[in-house]
Amino acid sequence: MSEMISKYLSYEDYQCHHCKKTPFPLFTEYRTALFEAFDNIVESLKIKVIVTSGWRCEEHQEELRKAGYKAAMFSPHFFSAIDFLPDPKSGVSVSEVVKFIEENYPKMRLGYRAYNYRFIHMDNVYNVPEEDLNKLLDKYPFEVKEHVKRAWRPGVTW
């Protein structure tokens, strides 16, 4: 059994699939809020989940883009995001989980329609301090910076 970040999220699940690292520092205010929300979702719905992605390094994100996945150039996964789905044995659909999140965490950014309800992307990057965001964002083109300013707002779904 892997060491746990939170009650229902292991380091192994959250670490980057490419470099096997987690962000440093791991326990920021915004990440801790995401982990707590994730735990509450799992516990409240009494489900097991399959985490497909947590934190990602920039190299991993670029690999996904080159492989043809619909991966953003500048990803919420660089900061505070989790992709997951309810274990099919739990008997709870992605739609039911999304409904719970929207009702209980209306500011949470959610991706699910763009992925044909196969999984849920959940993030709270709107809580990332501008200083932390700019450390990484400064090396990206102007258009990316402008997109992030427009899109990384509470309650966005796709």
Secondary structure, DSSP 8 states (H G I E B T S, - for coil): ---BSSSS-BHHHHS-TTT----SSS--HHHHHHHHHHHHHHHHHT--EEEEE----HHHHHHHHHTT----SS-GGGTSEEEEEE-GGG---HHHHHHHHHHH-TTSEEE-GGGTTS-EEEE-GGGS-HHHHHHHHTTS-HHHHHHHHHH--TT-B-
